Structure formats: C-alpha cells, structure tokens
C-alpha cells in the first residue's frame, strides 16, 4: 500500500515533458499545407514563425519569403507581398537551378500585382523576366500571355514578339482550344489597338470560333472574345455584324435588372496628366464588387495610345453603384463589364505635373542645363538611348537630370524604375540646392507611384499628407497649393476633405487671384458643386476664377430640354438590347445643340449613334447672351434605351 502511494506521488511530481518542436522541414510543410487549404492568415503566421528559426540562413529565408508573398497577396496586403517577393528574388541565387520554380512564381506574382495597379510597363518587364525562367511549354505560354496583354498598351512591338514566340511553341505542342483561343484573342486586341482593323476583325472572329463559336454556352472567356469581335466589326463599319456578336455576350439583355449608369459615373476631364483629347476614345473593362465599388479595371481598346487607355481605366476605379442595385444583378454580369468612354470638355484642366516640370526646367536653365518639355513620351527606341546615356556608376551631375526626368515620367516606364530614376534625380538636385518647386516636380510623381496599391487612393493620400506637413513644402504657397490639389484629386468630387483642401487653395492669401493653382482649385470646386446640383454655388466659384462662365450648369438659368426627335435604334430592338449613353453638348443662344459627343455608353458603341443623334436633334430653351454667341457649353444628358415591357 505504501509502495503504491509513493509511486503515485512520484508520478504526480514528475515534470511534464514538452512536446518536441517540429523540425524546420516539418514546420515548412505545415505552413505550405495551410496555404494550400486557403488558410492564408494562418499561413502567413506560420511562415513568419519559421523565419525567426532560420534568421541566419539567407537562402532559406528567401524561399520562405517567396512562399509567404502568395498568401499576403491573397489577403490583399499587396505592398507586403511585393516586399516579400523582392526579398525573395534578392536571396534566390540564379545559378541554383533547384530554385528556378520559386523565381518564376515570384516574378509572375510581382507582375500580377503591378498589372492590378495599372503599372503595365512594370508588369510587362516582370512577365518577360518570368519567361526567362520558364522551362515547360505551359510555363512559357503562361508568361507570354500576360506579357503580351500588358505590352499591347506600352510597347506593341514587344507584344507582337511575345505572341510570335507563343505561336512557335504552339506549332510543336498540342494545346487546349481555350489556350489557342486566348492567344488569338490577344493578337486580335494587338491588331485593333495598332490600327490594323481588318486584321483585328479576322483574328477576333477566329478566336470566337476556336472557343466554340456563337453558341448559347457562355462563360467569361466567351463574353470577352465575342465583345472583341463586336468592337472590331464596328470599327470596320459593319454595325449589323458588330451587334450580332455583342448580342451573344448577354450585355444589355438583363430585362428589368439591366446595368444602370450608377452613382457618380463621370468620365475623366480632358487634359490632365495623360493629356486626354476630345477625340480619344476607349473601351474599359471592369468588375463591380458587391459593395458597389469598381475593381480590376483594365483597358481593352483605345484610339489615342496606351497612356490614354490606362488613364481611362484609372478613371473607372472612382465609380460606384448602390449596393442594392448591384445585388439585383446576376453575379456573372458584374464581372468584366465593358463601357465606351471619352473625356469631358466641361471642365478641362491643365496638367499640374507639366507646370511643375516648367519650374524644374527654368531652374536647370539657370544652371546652364537645357531640359526640353515637348517630349515626355519617348518611343521605345528613345527610351533605350536615354538609358544608355546615363552613367553606369558614380555621382550623377545636373546634366543627367533631364534624362532621368524624361524616363521617370514616361508611361512606358514601370513603377519601380520610376522610383529609382526619381531617387537619383532628387539626390542630384538636392546637392545643387534646388528650390522647392523644382524639387516637387520630381518628388510628386514619385509620391504618386510609390505603392503597389496605387489603384487605391489611401496609400497616395498618406504620402501626399506627409509631404504637405514638411516645412519646405508647407512654407511655399505654390508648393502647398500643388500638393493640396493633388490630394483633393484622390477623393471623389464633393467629399468634405476634398472641399476643405480646395478651399484652402482658393482662399490662400499668399496666392495671387489669377494664380493658375488657385484658378484650378476654383474650377474643381465649381465642378463639384455642379455634380451636386448646386448651380448658384458653382457659378459663384467659377466667377471667382475669372474664366468665362459659359458652362451650362453655371449660367443664370440652365437651358431646359423642350423637345427631341428620334427613336429607339431598330437594330437594338431587334436583338433585345437595353442600355444607356451619356451625351455632352454645347447649346447655342437659340437652343440648338452643337458639338454633340458621347462620353460614356453601355454596351460599347451599341447606342452611341442613337444617343448622339437624339441629343443633336433636341431643342433647348433660348439663352440670352449679350454677344449673341454660345448659350452655354458642356451640358450632359443621359439617355436610357429601354424595351417596352
């Protein structure tokens, strides 16, 4: 009995032996399993715990960083994903063939992040680098597809070469019809965007056939390929064929659940940093999230160049719909929505960066350095020459600043390269004691390009707010005004913070009444008041600007629509289409519409002619003008085309 008691006591008193810590390999496998199961937050935690255990092993840390970048991206922590991926690439030796797959996957991930932020130039470079590490034909084709997709809008010849390499692979490898169709579709888009409409039409129709033809079967790949063929047919002047292909996309055929214009669906102003012109037109594709916000916008077609295409895609990300309206739409039709867009001439704005570039050029001129301002979009050949002209190493001189600046503001240069050129240029001008505005000409583009999540406004706002708090910028009236204007532009017009920033510029006593920055703030305030329907306040702001207040929303009494003629387009009725157009027009003193143009339309091009013709034939109330000239300009009219129930 005593013995058993002693033994029991011994057992109770024995120390608890902790479970053995898993080996590094076991911990690695466990983290990978969590990631495979879609438990991304848990996977990140597991990878970070493992990093602490191998903190002195650079190679292993690089492998872990490559794996950790994926769940960070899935969690929408894209700046962190980019940092992890870059750390991985720095630590993965190119000579180690066992790490080839990690390098390939990491480069693809970085390219996807860049593409999502509309940094197509950076994405193109990363996808091309991924191709270099691809071995299997499927890997090569995967990299070539996305390389071509992004290159179409920044370097068309690069896109053409990538598609040629893909064709060479597919001559020797059997691929699924959807793969062949995707490459045909991409070549069709390249031809369309480079002006070969006949070739584009042939290739887009071929893609539709490869993907199964015009059947009632439909997925997102079918929607895109048929819409491509419709656009190509329309550009070729074959409207009947265009609308036939468009009908098989399902766009505009949702009955009482059709896509409405939404809230604040405003086209971008003409001018601006991309130099948008009234003749520029684009088709933009985007997805509407359940909360009504727009994500994943991307260009499909643009007449005006790649920079124009990407600027229209950025504009679409500021749009929104009411969540209840989105909930009424079938989820399938919230994805890859396509809209035709042009810029608005109602409140054209000059480029703020162009004005600051003038300040930089003026300062450099005083130092004996010439900086031409007439060519901020060098060709690919010119870009190669500019890169070659820069010193390989050593301290750079003021003579290199014009070259660095031309490279950093070129739309054909990726985000990370932009930041590198900007840092180098800032180092030079800071050593030379550049004035505040000359420095801001370099620092501002860097602030706008400083994050992998710049398709969202919050990262840019944070950097601009920090710059605005710096004594050098805050103490200079024009510098703080420029930063406030840029900061205001990151908000939707009319939001309280945007209005506060603009009023701070408009009411700054240190700025002359006719200062371009003050005028710019007043025009933006007038535009916001117009959107909100407050014509009196809009007119007051515009009058303070000193500009001619001829916009229709700013005259004493906006002309009233009296009558119009026109009917629902017969082709649309035959195919059962519904949709809308937003038409912008000037109105003369007699009430006649002038300079009528469509600035937005859904589905693309289907109702453009009908909407424009309807407004063109409209008659508005007469507007008294002492000079007998233009009654007012820039009025916007939305025309809905509904089928009779």
LOPANU-493351 format. One record per residue (C-alpha): residue number from 1; chain; z, y, x. Coordinates in steps of 0.05 Angstrom, whole numbers, plus 5000, padded with zeros to 4 digits. Layout:
<nodes>
   seq   mol     c3     c2     c1
   NUM     A      Z      Y      X
...
</nodes>
This chain:
<nodes>
   seq   mol     c3     c2     c1
     1     A   5000   5000   5000
     2     A   5020   5048   5056
     3     A   4958   5030   5094
     4     A   4913   5046   5035
     5     A   4947   5113   5025
     6     A   4938   5131   5098
     7     A   4864   5111   5095
     8     A   4854   5152   5032
     9     A   4886   5212   5065
    10     A   4842   5203   5126
    11     A   4780   5201   5084
    12     A   4801   5264   5046
    13     A   4816   5301   5110
    14     A   4752   5282   5146
    15     A   4707   5343   5159
    16     A   4643   5348   5116
    17     A   4582   5336   5158
    18     A   4528   5388   5141
    19     A   4460   5363   5121
    20     A   4414   5360   5180
    21     A   4369   5422   5186
    22     A   4296   5404   5174
    23     A   4253   5405   5235
    24     A   4205   5463   5246
    25     A   4147   5418   5224
    26     A   4185   5397   5161
    27     A   4201   5470   5144
    28     A   4127   5487   5155
    29     A   4105   5432   5109
    30     A   4155   5453   5056
    31     A   4131   5525   5057
    32     A   4059   5502   5053
    33     A   4077   5458   4993
    34     A   4109   5517   4957
    35     A   4046   5557   4969
    36     A   4001   5501   4944
    37     A   4043   5497   4880
    38     A   4032   5571   4866
    39     A   4105   5589   4881
    40     A   4084   5649   4922
    41     A   4150   5688   4924
    42     A   4187   5625   4946
    43     A   4133   5610   4997
    44     A   4140   5680   5028
    45     A   4215   5670   5034
    46     A   4204   5602   5067
    47     A   4153   5629   5116
    48     A   4199   5687   5135
    49     A   4258   5639   5146
    50     A   4213   5597   5191
    51     A   4192   5659   5230
    52     A   4264   5670   5252
    53     A   4267   5600   5280
    54     A   4205   5607   5323
    55     A   4212   5681   5341
    56     A   4194   5669   5414
    57     A   4132   5627   5403
    58     A   4074   5675   5395
    59     A   4023   5622   5376
    60     A   4066   5591   5322
    61     A   4085   5660   5295
    62     A   4011   5676   5289
    63     A   3997   5612   5250
    64     A   4056   5627   5203
    65     A   4031   5698   5193
    66     A   3962   5672   5175
    67     A   3992   5627   5122
    68     A   4041   5680   5097
    69     A   3986   5731   5086
    70     A   3958   5689   5028
    71     A   4020   5690   4982
    72     A   4031   5763   4999
    73     A   3961   5777   4974
    74     A   3973   5735   4912
    75     A   4036   5775   4898
    76     A   3994   5839   4902
    77     A   4032   5861   4965
    78     A   3966   5877   4999
    79     A   3989   5923   5054
    80     A   4039   5870   5076
    81     A   3984   5817   5070
    82     A   3939   5859   5115
    83     A   3994   5869   5166
    84     A   4009   5794   5168
    85     A   3935   5777   5174
    86     A   3926   5827   5231
    87     A   3986   5799   5267
    88     A   3957   5730   5259
    89     A   3889   5750   5288
    90     A   3923   5783   5348
    91     A   3961   5719   5364
    92     A   3909   5665   5349
    93     A   3870   5652   5414
    94     A   3796   5650   5400
    95     A   3789   5596   5453
    96     A   3835   5548   5415
    97     A   3787   5510   5370
    98     A   3845   5479   5332
    99     A   3858   5548   5302
   100     A   3787   5562   5281
   101     A   3801   5549   5208
   102     A   3860   5596   5209
   103     A   3817   5652   5238
   104     A   3762   5640   5188
   105     A   3810   5641   5128
   106     A   3847   5702   5154
   107     A   3784   5742   5165
   108     A   3760   5724   5095
   109     A   3826   5746   5066
   110     A   3823   5813   5102
   111     A   3752   5822   5077
   112     A   3773   5808   5005
   113     A   3829   5860   5010
   114     A   3780   5911   5038
   115     A   3729   5897   4984
   116     A   3783   5905   4930
   117     A   3799   5974   4957
   118     A   3724   5991   4956
   119     A   3722   5993   5032
   120     A   3655   5958   5032
   121     A   3639   5977   5104
   122     A   3703   5946   5130
   123     A   3695   5885   5086
   124     A   3624   5874   5110
   125     A   3647   5874   5183
   126     A   3704   5825   5168
   127     A   3659   5777   5130
   128     A   3608   5779   5186
   129     A   3664   5761   5235
   130     A   3686   5704   5189
   131     A   3615   5677   5191
   132     A   3620   5673   5266
   133     A   3679   5624   5260
   134     A   3648   5583   5204
   135     A   3626   5512   5221
   136     A   3610   5474   5158
   137     A   3549   5498   5118
   138     A   3594   5512   5058
   139     A   3638   5558   5101
   140     A   3577   5594   5127
   141     A   3548   5604   5058
   142     A   3615   5629   5032
   143     A   3619   5683   5085
   144     A   3546   5701   5079
   145     A   3551   5711   5004
   146     A   3607   5763   5008
   147     A   3577   5795   5070
   148     A   3512   5807   5032
   149     A   3548   5831   4970
   150     A   3584   5887   5007
   151     A   3527   5903   5055
   152     A   3480   5920   4997
   153     A   3516   5986   4988
   154     A   3529   6005   5061
   155     A   3477   5971   5104
   156     A   3420   5940   5064
   157     A   3385   5911   5125
   158     A   3448   5874   5143
   159     A   3449   5846   5073
   160     A   3377   5824   5079
   161     A   3391   5789   5145
   162     A   3452   5753   5116
   163     A   3411   5728   5057
   164     A   3356   5704   5103
   165     A   3407   5664   5143
   166     A   3434   5634   5078
   167     A   3364   5615   5057
   168     A   3353   5580   5124
   169     A   3416   5539   5112
   170     A   3397   5521   5041
   171     A   3329   5495   5066
   172     A   3365   5439   5103
   173     A   3426   5430   5058
   174     A   3427   5409   4985
   175     A   3469   5459   4946
   176     A   3491   5462   4874
   177     A   3449   5504   4826
   178     A   3505   5555   4817
   179     A   3505   5568   4893
   180     A   3429   5575   4896
   181     A   3431   5619   4834
   182     A   3485   5664   4863
   183     A   3444   5677   4926
   184     A   3381   5691   4885
   185     A   3421   5739   4843
   186     A   3447   5774   4905
   187     A   3377   5782   4933
   188     A   3355   5810   4866
   189     A   3410   5863   4870
   190     A   3389   5880   4941
   191     A   3317   5889   4919
   192     A   3338   5930   4859
   193     A   3383   5976   4900
   194     A   3329   5987   4953
   195     A   3275   6006   4904
   196     A   3234   5942   4900
   197     A   3238   5937   4825
   198     A   3181   5887   4818
   199     A   3213   5841   4868
   200     A   3281   5851   4836
   201     A   3254   5832   4768
   202     A   3223   5768   4793
   203     A   3285   5747   4832
   204     A   3336   5763   4778
   205     A   3296   5724   4727
   206     A   3292   5666   4776
   207     A   3368   5668   4784
   208     A   3376   5663   4708
   209     A   3331   5602   4706
   210     A   3367   5569   4765
   211     A   3433   5579   4729
   212     A   3408   5545   4666
   213     A   3363   5595   4631
   214     A   3374   5636   4567
   215     A   3417   5586   4530
   216     A   3477   5596   4485
   217     A   3521   5569   4541
   218     A   3555   5627   4574
   219     A   3604   5639   4629
   220     A   3617   5699   4675
   221     A   3562   5677   4722
   222     A   3512   5675   4664
   223     A   3534   5743   4639
   224     A   3523   5775   4707
   225     A   3456   5743   4721
   226     A   3428   5759   4652
   227     A   3452   5831   4656
   228     A   3420   5838   4725
   229     A   3354   5814   4696
   230     A   3360   5862   4638
   231     A   3372   5921   4685
   232     A   3313   5902   4729
   233     A   3267   5895   4668
   234     A   3289   5962   4642
   235     A   3276   5996   4709
   236     A   3207   5964   4707
   237     A   3195   5996   4639
   238     A   3198   5932   4598
   239     A   3251   5951   4546
   240     A   3239   5892   4499
   241     A   3249   5842   4555
   242     A   3309   5881   4581
   243     A   3343   5879   4513
   244     A   3327   5806   4504
   245     A   3364   5788   4568
   246     A   3421   5837   4550
   247     A   3428   5803   4482
   248     A   3443   5737   4517
   249     A   3502   5769   4554
   250     A   3541   5779   4489
   251     A   3552   5853   4506
   252     A   3554   5897   4445
   253     A   3557   5837   4397
   254     A   3631   5832   4380
   255     A   3628   5857   4309
   256     A   3690   5896   4289
   257     A   3720   5880   4358
   258     A   3669   5917   4399
   259     A   3688   5954   4462
   260     A   3706   6027   4445
   261     A   3700   6085   4494
   262     A   3774   6082   4506
   263     A   3823   6136   4529
   264     A   3802   6188   4579
   265     A   3736   6154   4595
   266     A   3707   6212   4632
   267     A   3650   6209   4683
   268     A   3664   6239   4751
   269     A   3647   6312   4763
   270     A   3583   6326   4801
   271     A   3593   6349   4872
   272     A   3658   6327   4905
   273     A   3665   6288   4969
   274     A   3608   6240   4952
   275     A   3561   6297   4935
   276     A   3543   6268   4867
   277     A   3480   6298   4837
   278     A   3459   6301   4764
   279     A   3401   6254   4779
   280     A   3447   6199   4807
   281     A   3457   6140   4760
   282     A   3497   6076   4769
   283     A   3517   6014   4733
   284     A   3590   5997   4746
   285     A   3625   5931   4731
   286     A   3700   5927   4718
   287     A   3756   5887   4686
   288     A   3805   5913   4635
   289     A   3876   5887   4643
   290     A   3920   5871   4582
   291     A   3958   5937   4592
   292     A   3892   5976   4585
   293     A   3883   5995   4658
   294     A   3819   5982   4697
   295     A   3818   5936   4757
   296     A   3767   5907   4804
   297     A   3713   5958   4790
   298     A   3651   5950   4833
   299     A   3580   5976   4836
   300     A   3521   5936   4810
   301     A   3464   5985   4816
   302     A   3457   6057   4837
   303     A   3399   6106   4843
   304     A   3426   6152   4896
   305     A   3453   6107   4951
   306     A   3514   6066   4968
   307     A   3562   6124   4974
   308     A   3543   6144   4903
   309     A   3553   6074   4878
   310     A   3623   6068   4907
   311     A   3644   6136   4882
   312     A   3626   6117   4811
   313     A   3665   6052   4820
   314     A   3726   6093   4842
   315     A   3720   6138   4781
   316     A   3722   6078   4735
   317     A   3791   6059   4761
   318     A   3820   6121   4729
   319     A   3800   6098   4659
   320     A   3845   6064   4608
   321     A   3846   6034   4539
   322     A   3902   6028   4488
   323     A   3937   5961   4497
   324     A   3929   5946   4423
   325     A   3853   5957   4427
   326     A   3850   5911   4488
   327     A   3889   5858   4451
   328     A   3836   5857   4396
   329     A   3782   5840   4447
   330     A   3768   5767   4464
   331     A   3794   5759   4536
   332     A   3725   5736   4560
   333     A   3696   5804   4544
   334     A   3748   5842   4583
   335     A   3720   5815   4647
   336     A   3660   5843   4684
   337     A   3647   5898   4632
   338     A   3586   5939   4652
   339     A   3575   6013   4638
   340     A   3519   6061   4656
   341     A   3545   6125   4689
   342     A   3522   6194   4713
   343     A   3564   6252   4737
   344     A   3584   6310   4693
   345     A   3559   6381   4705
   346     A   3612   6413   4660
   347     A   3659   6428   4718
   348     A   3622   6417   4782
   349     A   3667   6421   4843
   350     A   3653   6433   4916
   351     A   3676   6384   4969
   352     A   3744   6401   4997
   353     A   3732   6360   5059
   354     A   3667   6397   5072
   355     A   3705   6463   5070
   356     A   3756   6437   5120
   357     A   3701   6410   5164
   358     A   3675   6481   5168
   359     A   3743   6503   5194
   360     A   3741   6449   5246
   361     A   3670   6467   5267
   362     A   3689   6541   5272
   363     A   3748   6526   5318
   364     A   3706   6479   5361
   365     A   3652   6532   5366
   366     A   3703   6580   5395
   367     A   3716   6527   5448
   368     A   3643   6520   5465
   369     A   3632   6456   5426
   370     A   3578   6450   5373
   371     A   3592   6408   5311
   372     A   3533   6403   5262
   373     A   3554   6400   5189
   374     A   3488   6379   5157
   375     A   3491   6305   5171
   376     A   3555   6269   5151
   377     A   3519   6205   5132
   378     A   3486   6178   5194
   379     A   3439   6118   5189
   380     A   3459   6050   5218
   381     A   3417   6065   5280
   382     A   3451   6133   5288
   383     A   3519   6101   5280
   384     A   3504   6052   5336
   385     A   3482   6110   5380
   386     A   3545   6150   5363
   387     A   3589   6091   5381
   388     A   3553   6082   5446
   389     A   3562   6155   5463
   390     A   3638   6150   5461
   391     A   3676   6137   5526
   392     A   3699   6065   5533
   393     A   3767   6085   5563
   394     A   3805   6145   5588
   395     A   3825   6211   5557
   396     A   3772   6239   5510
   397     A   3752   6311   5512
   398     A   3736   6362   5457
   399     A   3663   6344   5467
   400     A   3676   6277   5433
   401     A   3708   6306   5370
   402     A   3643   6319   5333
   403     A   3622   6247   5345
   404     A   3689   6219   5325
   405     A   3689   6262   5262
   406     A   3619   6241   5241
   407     A   3638   6169   5249
   408     A   3705   6173   5213
   409     A   3676   6207   5150
   410     A   3615   6163   5146
   411     A   3615   6118   5084
   412     A   3585   6063   5128
   413     A   3649   6060   5170
   414     A   3706   6016   5148
   415     A   3778   6038   5135
   416     A   3809   6012   5198
   417     A   3754   6040   5241
   418     A   3761   6107   5205
   419     A   3835   6108   5223
   420     A   3820   6091   5295
   421     A   3770   6147   5303
   422     A   3817   6194   5267
   423     A   3875   6179   5313
   424     A   3832   6190   5373
   425     A   3805   6256   5346
   426     A   3875   6280   5328
   427     A   3901   6265   5397
   428     A   3846   6309   5427
   429     A   3853   6368   5381
   430     A   3929   6366   5385
   431     A   3925   6370   5461
   432     A   3879   6430   5453
   433     A   3926   6466   5404
   434     A   3881   6463   5343
   435     A   3901   6508   5285
   436     A   3929   6477   5221
   437     A   3864   6475   5180
   438     A   3823   6446   5237
   439     A   3875   6391   5245
   440     A   3877   6379   5170
   441     A   3802   6367   5170
   442     A   3817   6303   5209
   443     A   3885   6285   5181
   444     A   3865   6289   5107
   445     A   3810   6235   5110
   446     A   3860   6191   5148
   447     A   3912   6200   5094
   448     A   3862   6180   5041
   449     A   3841   6118   5080
   450     A   3909   6097   5105
   451     A   3925   6037   5060
   452     A   3894   5972   5038
   453     A   3915   5991   4967
   454     A   3879   6058   4963
   455     A   3845   6038   4898
   456     A   3914   6055   4870
   457     A   3939   6126   4875
   458     A   4012   6115   4895
   459     A   4001   6099   4969
   460     A   3956   6160   4977
   461     A   4006   6204   4940
   462     A   4062   6183   4986
   463     A   4023   6203   5048
   464     A   4000   6269   5018
   465     A   4070   6286   4995
   466     A   4096   6273   5065
   467     A   4042   6318   5095
   468     A   4058   6373   5045
   469     A   4130   6371   5069
   470     A   4111   6381   5142
   471     A   4128   6452   5165
   472     A   4059   6463   5196
   473     A   4021   6449   5132
   474     A   4074   6477   5085
   475     A   4074   6543   5123
   476     A   3999   6554   5117
   477     A   3975   6578   5049
   478     A   3907   6546   5052
   479     A   3933   6480   5082
   480     A   3986   6471   5028
   481     A   3935   6490   4975
   482     A   3885   6438   5000
   483     A   3939   6384   5001
   484     A   3962   6403   4931
   485     A   3891   6399   4905
   486     A   3881   6330   4936
   487     A   3948   6307   4910
   488     A   3932   6333   4840
   489     A   3866   6294   4841
   490     A   3904   6229   4849
   491     A   3932   6238   4778
   492     A   3896   6237   4712
   493     A   3879   6308   4689
   494     A   3933   6339   4647
   495     A   3992   6298   4673
   496     A   4054   6341   4685
   497     A   4055   6330   4761
   498     A   3981   6347   4767
   499     A   3990   6410   4726
   500     A   4050   6432   4768
   501     A   4011   6422   4833
   502     A   3951   6461   4807
   503     A   3994   6518   4780
   504     A   4028   6523   4848
   505     A   3960   6536   4879
   506     A   3936   6582   4824
   507     A   3999   6624   4827
   508     A   4008   6625   4903
   509     A   4012   6699   4921
   510     A   3992   6683   4993
   511     A   3922   6664   4969
   512     A   3872   6719   4950
   513     A   3850   6719   4878
   514     A   3780   6695   4896
   515     A   3801   6643   4947
   516     A   3759   6580   4936
   517     A   3821   6536   4934
   518     A   3854   6580   4881
   519     A   3789   6580   4842
   520     A   3786   6505   4849
   521     A   3856   6498   4820
   522     A   3839   6543   4761
   523     A   3776   6504   4746
   524     A   3815   6438   4747
   525     A   3868   6468   4701
   526     A   3813   6492   4654
   527     A   3782   6423   4654
   528     A   3849   6390   4638
   529     A   3861   6439   4581
   530     A   3791   6425   4554
   531     A   3804   6350   4555
   532     A   3870   6362   4518
   533     A   3833   6403   4465
   534     A   3867   6469   4482
   535     A   3807   6515   4484
   536     A   3846   6581   4487
   537     A   3886   6558   4548
   538     A   3823   6530   4580
   539     A   3786   6596   4571
   540     A   3845   6635   4600
   541     A   3846   6592   4663
   542     A   3771   6597   4672
   543     A   3771   6673   4663
   544     A   3823   6678   4718
   545     A   3775   6641   4764
   546     A   3724   6697   4760
   547     A   3668   6648   4744
   548     A   3622   6655   4685
   549     A   3657   6620   4628
   550     A   3595   6591   4596
   551     A   3623   6521   4585
   552     A   3621   6504   4511
   553     A   3696   6489   4510
   554     A   3711   6558   4538
   555     A   3671   6605   4493
   556     A   3707   6642   4437
   557     A   3683   6591   4386
   558     A   3652   6525   4407
   559     A   3585   6514   4372
   560     A   3591   6468   4312
   561     A   3544   6410   4303
   562     A   3504   6426   4240
   563     A   3453   6371   4235
   564     A   3414   6319   4273
   565     A   3357   6272   4262
   566     A   3346   6203   4289
   567     A   3365   6132   4270
   568     A   3395   6071   4299
   569     A   3347   6042   4352
   570     A   3306   5989   4318
   571     A   3309   5943   4379
   572     A   3384   5944   4378
   573     A   3386   5930   4303
   574     A   3340   5870   4312
   575     A   3384   5840   4366
   576     A   3450   5858   4332
   577     A   3476   5906   4385
   578     A   3531   5956   4377
   579     A   3555   6006   4429
   580     A   3562   6079   4446
   581     A   3536   6135   4490
   582     A   3568   6198   4517
   583     A   3516   6254   4519
   584     A   3524   6320   4556
   585     A   3481   6380   4537
   586     A   3475   6455   4542
   587     A   3466   6496   4478
   588     A   3425   6560   4476
   589     A   3443   6621   4435
   590     A   3400   6596   4377
   591     A   3438   6530   4374
   592     A   3385   6486   4406
   593     A   3404   6431   4455
   594     A   3379   6438   4526
   595     A   3384   6395   4589
   596     A   3408   6336   4549
   597     A   3430   6276   4590
   598     A   3470   6212   4581
   599     A   3532   6210   4625
   600     A   3561   6143   4601
   601     A   3534   6086   4558
   602     A   3554   6016   4537
   603     A   3519   5968   4543
   604     A   3479   5999   4601
   605     A   3413   6031   4581
   606     A   3411   5999   4511
   607     A   3429   6063   4474
   608     A   3412   6115   4527
   609     A   3346   6137   4498
   610     A   3371   6135   4427
   611     A   3434   6174   4442
   612     A   3398   6226   4483
   613     A   3343   6236   4432
   614     A   3393   6242   4375
   615     A   3431   6298   4410
   616     A   3366   6330   4435
   617     A   3343   6340   4363
   618     A   3410   6365   4339
   619     A   3423   6436   4316
   620     A   3487   6473   4330
   621     A   3514   6538   4303
   622     A   3488   6600   4338
   623     A   3530   6632   4392
   624     A   3527   6707   4405
   625     A   3515   6725   4478
   626     A   3503   6798   4497
   627     A   3448   6778   4546
   628     A   3414   6733   4496
   629     A   3417   6676   4546
   630     A   3452   6608   4546
   631     A   3501   6600   4489
   632     A   3544   6552   4528
   633     A   3537   6492   4574
   634     A   3568   6425   4586
   635     A   3586   6403   4515
   636     A   3600   6329   4509
   637     A   3582   6287   4447
   638     A   3599   6214   4437
   639     A   3550   6175   4393
   640     A   3572   6109   4364
   641     A   3519   6059   4343
   642     A   3548   6011   4291
   643     A   3513   5958   4250
   644     A   3520   5962   4175
   645     A   3571   5912   4150
</nodes>
